[in-house]
């Protein structure tokens, strides 16, 4: 960071929003992305919907095995 930055008028927490959920980006391998994109298009749904459905099924399987 440069020494000449002036934070004298800065306001702590100016952009803080309580209860806000951070949605981190998810990066897929190119071959996985291509496969899932094709499946989503074939089913007429968005990639987000398909990935969420697959992950929810995996969660169910994990919880059933515990």
N, C-alpha and C positions, 0 to 999 in steps of 0.2 A: 504494500500500500504506500502511496506517495505521502511524504511529510506535509505537503501543502493542502491536504484536504481539511476543510473547516467544518467541524461538527458542533460548533458553539450554539447553533440554533436548532440542533436536531431534537426530535421528540421521541423519547423511548416508547416503543410499543405502538407507534402510529399505524402500522399496517396489521397489527395483531387482531385476529377475529376469534373470539372464544367459540369453541364448538366446531370450528372449521376442520374438515377432513382433508388431509393431503392425499391426492391420488398420484402415486408414483408411476412413472412411465414403465411399461413392460416391453422388453426387447426380445423378439423371437428370432431364432435362426432363420435364414432365408428359405431353407427348404421346408421348415415347419410353417412359416408364414404363407408360402405358396400353397401348400397342401390345405391349410385351414381356410384360406381365402377361396379356393376352388370349392371346398365343401360348403362354405357359407353361401356362395353364389348359387350352387346347385339346389340348396334348400330354400333360397329366397329370403335369407336372413342376413343381418349384419355380422361382421366378424366379431364384434363385441358380444353379441348375443350367443354366438356359437361357442366362443371361448368361455364365457360365463357358465353356459349350460354344461360344458365338459368338466370344468372345474368343480361345479356343484355336484356332479355325479361322482367325481373322484373323492370329494369330501364325504359323501354318503358312504362310499365303499370303505374309506378309512375308518369312519366312525362305527360302521357295522362290524369291522374286524377287531375293534378294541374290546 
